[in-house]
Amino acid sequence: MKICFSSTGKDLGSMLDVRFGRCSYFLIYDAEGQEVKVIENRGQMAGGGAGIAAAQQIIDEGVDVVITGNLGPNAFDILKKSDIKVYRCGSTKIDSALQLFKEGKLEEISVAGPAHAGMGAGKRFRGGR
């Protein structure tokens, strides 16, 4: 089983990025060989369609599961049609998110979030809370 994490860094000690389409990296953990592959997210700098580009990149890697914070409607639809399960996890380290997944403690995302989650106006107000 290949498990993909949206990540801010390049190792299991990195923080999970709660943004899927605009995260910096994807860490792909192969549960069978316990190996980690790191790929740079091609969608992160896209002017539009970041989620679409990111989702296609994940499909091309043969991933079975995605663990992230938010998933916009385009990426959600593409991953769902490809039979890739997606689970929600808050801001934590990747190794902690992996453990939570193994323990069955993550919620499967069954409905897409808003487009551009974590971007635009929402980002401005986050720091003021």
Residue, then its C-alpha position, 0 to 999 in steps of 0.5 A: m500500500k502506498i500512502c501519500f502525505s501532503s508535506t512541508g518538508k522532505d522526511l517523516g519528521s516534517m509537518l503535514d501541510v493541510r493544503f493538498g494542491r499547494c503543498s510543497y512536497f508529497l511524501i509517499y510511504d510504501a508500507e510494504g518496503q517501509e520506504v519513503k519517496v519524496i516528490e515536489n508538488r508540480g501544482q504548488m506554483a500553478g496559477g489555477g488548477a493546482g488541485i488537478a495537477a497535484a491529483q494527477q501527479i499522485i495518480d501517476e505515482g500509483v498511490d492508494v491513500v492520501i492523508t492531508g488537511n483539506l481537499g478542494p472539489n476538483a482534486f476530490d473528484i479526480l481522486k475519488k474517480s481513481d479509487i484513492k481514499v483520502y483521510r483528513c488530518g490536522s497539523t502534525k508531523i508526518d510520522s504522527a499522521l502515519q501512526l494515527f492512520k495505522e490505528g484507524k483514527l483518521e476520518e475519511i474525507s467524503v465531501a470536498g472542501p471549498a476551492h482554494a482552502g487555506m488561500g486568499a481571505g481565509k489565510r489573512f484571517r487565520g492569524g488574527r484568531 
